[in-house]
């Protein structure tokens, strides 16, 4: 994706705005819904600062980080935060914890990495952190990994609450990652309901769920209270909404009907 192609993706925010507007839900601070970009989609095209400028120029309101900040010094973090403020955008979600919350042997490493990650979120004024389950451990059994997930996320929820940060756990489809433990939002919702903390919700990635399981809207409707973030991209190819088989018009109408974004700030991330 080059700069010109990304410029065209500004239409993604415009189309999303039109869809939401048709249902009475607008994008921006008034509704609490914000359109953002996962910066890895641009990171090979230009330096970080220029990519952030492209995001702002294309009309998006936020950026999701995927570990870039881990190499920044304190001074670089402060300068970068000041820059995004001037551009009128925010860091609204960040990933980067490599240890999986569902892997028993990684328990101590997960907790160490999460603590460091949470501090970065506070420094960068980022309200959400994204966590991955890690690998499926052959021969261990689902019940053990699920209980490990619940215990680690319950521990993390207490830390996150003190920092005023929300955790979202992200399922990844098995076509992309054949060894991942958490592969569907169905299991994700069961885990967060067991944790039962307002600090822990599910990242509903429509792209991943469509590839693996489908039935997107019914699962959204049944679990909307446990959805903390949505990711959008179309199937096949992981291109912008409207280019593939997912009916994003219906999905946005469902989000509006379910009052997504009215009770708290939510984000839709373009991958």
C-alpha beads as a LAMMPS data file, in Angstrom:
LAMMPS data file: protein, C-alpha beads

271 atoms
270 bonds

1 atom types
1 bond types

-500.0 500.0 xlo xhi
-500.0 500.0 ylo yhi
-500.0 500.0 zlo zhi

Masses

1 110.0

Atoms # bond

1 1 1 0.000 0.000 0.000
2 1 1 1.506 3.343 -1.018
3 1 1 0.575 6.843 0.020
4 1 1 -1.853 7.384 -2.867
5 1 1 -3.613 4.113 -2.164
6 1 1 -3.939 4.952 1.513
7 1 1 -5.330 8.349 0.611
8 1 1 -8.155 6.526 -1.076
9 1 1 -8.819 4.703 2.172
10 1 1 -10.076 7.983 3.553
11 1 1 -13.170 6.833 1.767
12 1 1 -13.338 4.035 4.329
13 1 1 -14.000 6.563 7.062
14 1 1 -16.378 8.471 4.802
15 1 1 -18.346 5.355 3.916
16 1 1 -18.454 4.322 7.554
17 1 1 -19.753 7.770 8.435
18 1 1 -22.472 7.481 5.812
19 1 1 -23.547 4.060 7.055
20 1 1 -23.652 5.207 10.665
21 1 1 -25.349 8.456 9.758
22 1 1 -28.106 6.540 8.001
23 1 1 -28.840 4.778 11.285
24 1 1 -28.573 7.844 13.489
25 1 1 -25.088 7.146 14.860
26 1 1 -22.279 9.473 13.848
27 1 1 -18.528 9.159 14.097
28 1 1 -16.638 11.288 16.563
29 1 1 -16.730 12.424 20.136
30 1 1 -20.462 13.115 20.156
31 1 1 -21.273 9.426 19.689
32 1 1 -18.114 7.976 21.179
33 1 1 -17.282 6.069 17.985
34 1 1 -13.897 6.684 16.414
35 1 1 -12.318 5.319 13.229
36 1 1 -8.657 4.380 13.515
37 1 1 -5.892 2.680 11.560
38 1 1 -3.573 -0.120 12.588
39 1 1 -0.286 1.515 11.707
40 1 1 1.454 -1.689 10.598
41 1 1 -0.544 -1.356 7.376
42 1 1 1.642 1.639 6.502
43 1 1 4.853 1.155 8.458
44 1 1 6.924 -0.130 5.532
45 1 1 6.003 2.818 3.333
46 1 1 7.457 5.701 5.326
47 1 1 8.874 6.671 8.732
48 1 1 6.495 6.463 11.700
49 1 1 5.906 10.236 11.943
50 1 1 4.920 10.488 8.275
51 1 1 2.572 7.519 8.545
52 1 1 0.801 9.211 11.453
53 1 1 0.403 12.337 9.311
54 1 1 -1.190 10.267 6.531
55 1 1 -3.679 8.851 9.018
56 1 1 -4.705 12.342 10.106
57 1 1 -4.855 13.617 6.513
58 1 1 -7.116 10.700 5.526
59 1 1 -9.654 11.739 8.147
60 1 1 -9.177 9.078 10.797
61 1 1 -9.180 9.942 14.479
62 1 1 -6.796 7.413 15.959
63 1 1 -3.896 5.036 15.575
64 1 1 -3.412 1.539 16.949
65 1 1 0.136 0.627 17.891
66 1 1 1.619 -2.852 17.543
67 1 1 4.782 -2.592 19.586
68 1 1 6.585 0.343 17.956
69 1 1 6.687 2.165 21.297
70 1 1 8.790 -0.565 22.897
71 1 1 11.907 0.868 21.242
72 1 1 11.183 4.486 22.148
73 1 1 13.040 6.306 24.904
74 1 1 11.076 8.368 27.418
75 1 1 11.922 11.504 25.443
76 1 1 10.783 9.914 22.187
77 1 1 7.511 8.829 23.771
78 1 1 6.835 12.353 24.995
79 1 1 7.682 13.880 21.617
80 1 1 5.521 11.375 19.737
81 1 1 2.569 11.943 22.050
82 1 1 2.884 15.699 21.558
83 1 1 2.938 15.172 17.795
84 1 1 -0.264 13.134 17.644
85 1 1 -1.971 15.678 19.874
86 1 1 -1.080 18.427 17.393
87 1 1 -2.514 16.308 14.601
88 1 1 -5.752 15.872 16.509
89 1 1 -5.539 12.096 16.802
90 1 1 -4.899 9.658 19.635
91 1 1 -3.322 6.315 20.384
92 1 1 -6.471 4.362 21.176
93 1 1 -5.250 0.764 21.376
94 1 1 -1.902 -0.981 21.585
95 1 1 -0.599 -4.519 21.404
96 1 1 2.850 -5.903 22.062
97 1 1 2.684 -8.414 24.922
98 1 1 4.296 -11.464 23.355
99 1 1 3.565 -13.996 26.106
100 1 1 0.150 -15.617 25.826
101 1 1 -2.387 -15.352 28.626
102 1 1 -3.559 -18.938 27.957
103 1 1 -0.163 -20.645 28.173
104 1 1 0.595 -21.982 31.676
105 1 1 4.368 -22.065 31.211
106 1 1 4.344 -18.375 30.254
107 1 1 2.459 -17.179 33.337
108 1 1 5.341 -15.278 34.942
109 1 1 6.537 -13.864 31.616
110 1 1 3.014 -12.757 30.709
111 1 1 2.590 -10.921 33.984
112 1 1 5.970 -9.206 33.698
113 1 1 5.335 -8.127 30.120
114 1 1 1.804 -6.987 30.893
115 1 1 2.999 -4.791 33.750
116 1 1 5.517 -3.109 31.438
117 1 1 2.915 -2.806 28.688
118 1 1 0.422 -1.188 31.041
119 1 1 2.958 1.437 32.021
120 1 1 3.486 2.247 28.346
121 1 1 -0.267 2.618 27.876
122 1 1 -0.427 5.116 30.729
123 1 1 2.532 7.121 29.386
124 1 1 1.008 7.276 25.893
125 1 1 -2.514 8.005 27.175
126 1 1 -3.810 4.869 25.480
127 1 1 -7.096 3.549 26.958
128 1 1 -6.996 -0.023 25.624
129 1 1 -4.461 -2.821 25.497
130 1 1 -4.854 -5.827 23.219
131 1 1 -3.841 -9.253 24.456
132 1 1 -3.420 -12.529 22.584
133 1 1 -3.923 -15.996 24.001
134 1 1 -0.736 -17.564 22.726
135 1 1 -0.384 -21.071 21.347
136 1 1 -2.586 -24.099 21.847
137 1 1 -0.528 -26.531 23.936
138 1 1 -0.912 -30.026 22.523
139 1 1 -1.833 -32.642 25.103
140 1 1 -2.640 -30.088 27.805
141 1 1 -6.390 -29.905 27.349
142 1 1 -8.755 -27.010 26.754
143 1 1 -9.939 -26.813 30.362
144 1 1 -6.427 -26.122 31.651
145 1 1 -5.763 -23.367 29.130
146 1 1 -9.153 -21.811 29.729
147 1 1 -8.563 -21.738 33.488
148 1 1 -5.107 -20.263 32.909
149 1 1 -6.729 -17.580 30.764
150 1 1 -9.271 -16.737 33.443
151 1 1 -6.654 -16.554 36.201
152 1 1 -4.236 -14.398 34.209
153 1 1 -6.944 -12.043 32.973
154 1 1 -8.451 -11.695 36.445
155 1 1 -5.018 -10.719 37.739
156 1 1 -4.494 -8.317 34.818
157 1 1 -7.935 -6.754 35.309
158 1 1 -7.020 -5.597 38.798
159 1 1 -3.860 -3.931 37.483
160 1 1 -5.709 -2.374 34.549
161 1 1 -8.461 -0.971 36.754
162 1 1 -5.920 0.946 38.834
163 1 1 -4.440 2.397 35.635
164 1 1 -7.885 3.178 34.135
165 1 1 -7.095 1.021 31.110
166 1 1 -9.313 -1.578 29.460
167 1 1 -8.108 -4.969 28.231
168 1 1 -9.461 -6.518 25.038
169 1 1 -8.587 -10.089 24.076
170 1 1 -8.322 -10.868 20.376
171 1 1 -9.184 -14.191 18.714
172 1 1 -7.189 -14.955 15.532
173 1 1 -8.523 -17.296 12.849
174 1 1 -6.763 -20.615 12.375
175 1 1 -6.070 -19.936 8.706
176 1 1 -3.771 -17.108 9.761
177 1 1 -2.386 -18.778 12.866
178 1 1 -2.948 -22.565 12.981
179 1 1 -1.461 -22.906 16.470
180 1 1 -3.390 -20.137 18.270
181 1 1 -5.461 -21.127 21.293
182 1 1 -8.193 -18.485 21.063
183 1 1 -9.623 -18.668 17.548
184 1 1 -13.235 -17.445 17.839
185 1 1 -15.161 -14.718 19.623
186 1 1 -17.497 -17.409 20.963
187 1 1 -14.739 -18.734 23.219
188 1 1 -13.554 -15.207 23.898
189 1 1 -16.948 -14.179 25.233
190 1 1 -17.092 -17.238 27.485
191 1 1 -13.694 -16.371 28.957
192 1 1 -14.454 -12.707 29.657
193 1 1 -17.811 -13.580 31.173
194 1 1 -15.992 -15.948 33.520
195 1 1 -13.526 -13.185 34.441
196 1 1 -16.547 -10.925 34.945
197 1 1 -14.703 -7.628 35.088
198 1 1 -15.633 -4.409 33.270
199 1 1 -11.912 -4.085 32.497
200 1 1 -11.808 -7.187 30.268
201 1 1 -13.727 -7.488 27.012
202 1 1 -13.398 -8.998 23.556
203 1 1 -11.901 -7.466 20.449
204 1 1 -14.412 -8.506 17.775
205 1 1 -12.443 -8.704 14.537
206 1 1 -15.010 -9.265 11.790
207 1 1 -12.312 -10.296 9.330
208 1 1 -10.935 -13.091 11.496
209 1 1 -14.369 -14.300 12.595
210 1 1 -15.718 -14.387 9.040
211 1 1 -12.758 -16.448 7.827
212 1 1 -13.102 -18.984 10.591
213 1 1 -16.750 -19.147 11.582
214 1 1 -19.088 -16.520 10.058
215 1 1 -22.484 -15.703 11.617
216 1 1 -21.127 -12.287 12.563
217 1 1 -24.203 -10.307 13.544
218 1 1 -25.939 -12.908 15.718
219 1 1 -22.835 -13.271 17.898
220 1 1 -22.522 -9.495 18.054
221 1 1 -26.131 -9.087 19.175
222 1 1 -25.883 -11.747 21.887
223 1 1 -22.673 -10.377 23.373
224 1 1 -22.593 -6.629 22.717
225 1 1 -22.024 -5.800 26.403
226 1 1 -18.735 -7.702 26.241
227 1 1 -17.434 -6.080 23.037
228 1 1 -14.711 -3.547 23.802
229 1 1 -13.347 -2.917 20.296
230 1 1 -14.098 -3.925 16.731
231 1 1 -11.687 -4.431 13.830
232 1 1 -12.818 -4.115 10.238
233 1 1 -11.343 -5.503 7.029
234 1 1 -12.946 -7.436 4.220
235 1 1 -12.667 -11.045 3.111
236 1 1 -10.833 -12.158 1.025
237 1 1 -7.563 -10.252 1.017
238 1 1 -7.936 -8.180 4.199
239 1 1 -8.796 -5.126 2.140
240 1 1 -10.980 -2.178 3.095
241 1 1 -14.701 -2.680 3.894
242 1 1 -16.884 -2.884 0.821
243 1 1 -14.402 -4.780 -1.344
244 1 1 -15.339 -8.330 -0.372
245 1 1 -17.992 -10.624 1.018
246 1 1 -18.760 -9.019 4.395
247 1 1 -21.875 -6.832 4.449
248 1 1 -20.510 -3.958 6.494
249 1 1 -23.641 -1.897 5.912
250 1 1 -25.613 -4.449 7.917
251 1 1 -22.889 -4.688 10.543
252 1 1 -22.841 -0.934 11.141
253 1 1 -26.618 -0.809 11.303
254 1 1 -26.462 -3.573 13.916
255 1 1 -23.824 -1.668 15.912
256 1 1 -26.037 1.417 15.881
257 1 1 -29.120 -0.553 16.912
258 1 1 -27.150 -2.089 19.770
259 1 1 -26.008 1.374 20.930
260 1 1 -22.355 0.556 20.384
261 1 1 -20.465 3.660 21.437
262 1 1 -23.198 5.433 23.348
263 1 1 -22.347 4.253 26.846
264 1 1 -18.549 4.463 26.490
265 1 1 -15.992 5.312 23.877
266 1 1 -15.519 2.625 21.234
267 1 1 -13.206 2.335 18.282
268 1 1 -13.406 0.742 14.875
269 1 1 -9.983 -0.147 13.552
270 1 1 -9.158 -0.445 9.859
271 1 1 -6.539 -3.180 9.556

Bonds

1 1 1 2
2 1 2 3
3 1 3 4
4 1 4 5
5 1 5 6
6 1 6 7
7 1 7 8
8 1 8 9
9 1 9 10
10 1 10 11
11 1 11 12
12 1 12 13
13 1 13 14
14 1 14 15
15 1 15 16
16 1 16 17
17 1 17 18
18 1 18 19
19 1 19 20
20 1 20 21
21 1 21 22
22 1 22 23
23 1 23 24
24 1 24 25
25 1 25 26
26 1 26 27
27 1 27 28
28 1 28 29
29 1 29 30
30 1 30 31
31 1 31 32
32 1 32 33
33 1 33 34
34 1 34 35
35 1 35 36
36 1 36 37
37 1 37 38
38 1 38 39
39 1 39 40
40 1 40 41
41 1 41 42
42 1 42 43
43 1 43 44
44 1 44 45
45 1 45 46
46 1 46 47
47 1 47 48
48 1 48 49
49 1 49 50
50 1 50 51
51 1 51 52
52 1 52 53
53 1 53 54
54 1 54 55
55 1 55 56
56 1 56 57
57 1 57 58
58 1 58 59
59 1 59 60
60 1 60 61
61 1 61 62
62 1 62 63
63 1 63 64
64 1 64 65
65 1 65 66
66 1 66 67
67 1 67 68
68 1 68 69
69 1 69 70
70 1 70 71
71 1 71 72
72 1 72 73
73 1 73 74
74 1 74 75
75 1 75 76
76 1 76 77
77 1 77 78
78 1 78 79
79 1 79 80
80 1 80 81
81 1 81 82
82 1 82 83
83 1 83 84
84 1 84 85
85 1 85 86
86 1 86 87
87 1 87 88
88 1 88 89
89 1 89 90
90 1 90 91
91 1 91 92
92 1 92 93
93 1 93 94
94 1 94 95
95 1 95 96
96 1 96 97
97 1 97 98
98 1 98 99
99 1 99 100
100 1 100 101
101 1 101 102
102 1 102 103
103 1 103 104
104 1 104 105
105 1 105 106
106 1 106 107
107 1 107 108
108 1 108 109
109 1 109 110
110 1 110 111
111 1 111 112
112 1 112 113
113 1 113 114
114 1 114 115
115 1 115 116
116 1 116 117
117 1 117 118
118 1 118 119
119 1 119 120
120 1 120 121
121 1 121 122
122 1 122 123
123 1 123 124
124 1 124 125
125 1 125 126
126 1 126 127
127 1 127 128
128 1 128 129
129 1 129 130
130 1 130 131
131 1 131 132
132 1 132 133
133 1 133 134
134 1 134 135
135 1 135 136
136 1 136 137
137 1 137 138
138 1 138 139
139 1 139 140
140 1 140 141
141 1 141 142
142 1 142 143
143 1 143 144
144 1 144 145
145 1 145 146
146 1 146 147
147 1 147 148
148 1 148 149
149 1 149 150
150 1 150 151
151 1 151 152
152 1 152 153
153 1 153 154
154 1 154 155
155 1 155 156
156 1 156 157
157 1 157 158
158 1 158 159
159 1 159 160
160 1 160 161
161 1 161 162
162 1 162 163
163 1 163 164
164 1 164 165
165 1 165 166
166 1 166 167
167 1 167 168
168 1 168 169
169 1 169 170
170 1 170 171
171 1 171 172
172 1 172 173
173 1 173 174
174 1 174 175
175 1 175 176
176 1 176 177
177 1 177 178
178 1 178 179
179 1 179 180
180 1 180 181
181 1 181 182
182 1 182 183
183 1 183 184
184 1 184 185
185 1 185 186
186 1 186 187
187 1 187 188
188 1 188 189
189 1 189 190
190 1 190 191
191 1 191 192
192 1 192 193
193 1 193 194
194 1 194 195
195 1 195 196
196 1 196 197
197 1 197 198
198 1 198 199
199 1 199 200
200 1 200 201
201 1 201 202
202 1 202 203
203 1 203 204
204 1 204 205
205 1 205 206
206 1 206 207
207 1 207 208
208 1 208 209
209 1 209 210
210 1 210 211
211 1 211 212
212 1 212 213
213 1 213 214
214 1 214 215
215 1 215 216
216 1 216 217
217 1 217 218
218 1 218 219
219 1 219 220
220 1 220 221
221 1 221 222
222 1 222 223
223 1 223 224
224 1 224 225
225 1 225 226
226 1 226 227
227 1 227 228
228 1 228 229
229 1 229 230
230 1 230 231
231 1 231 232
232 1 232 233
233 1 233 234
234 1 234 235
235 1 235 236
236 1 236 237
237 1 237 238
238 1 238 239
239 1 239 240
240 1 240 241
241 1 241 242
242 1 242 243
243 1 243 244
244 1 244 245
245 1 245 246
246 1 246 247
247 1 247 248
248 1 248 249
249 1 249 250
250 1 250 251
251 1 251 252
252 1 252 253
253 1 253 254
254 1 254 255
255 1 255 256
256 1 256 257
257 1 257 258
258 1 258 259
259 1 259 260
260 1 260 261
261 1 261 262
262 1 262 263
263 1 263 264
264 1 264 265
265 1 265 266
266 1 266 267
267 1 267 268
268 1 268 269
269 1 269 270
270 1 270 271
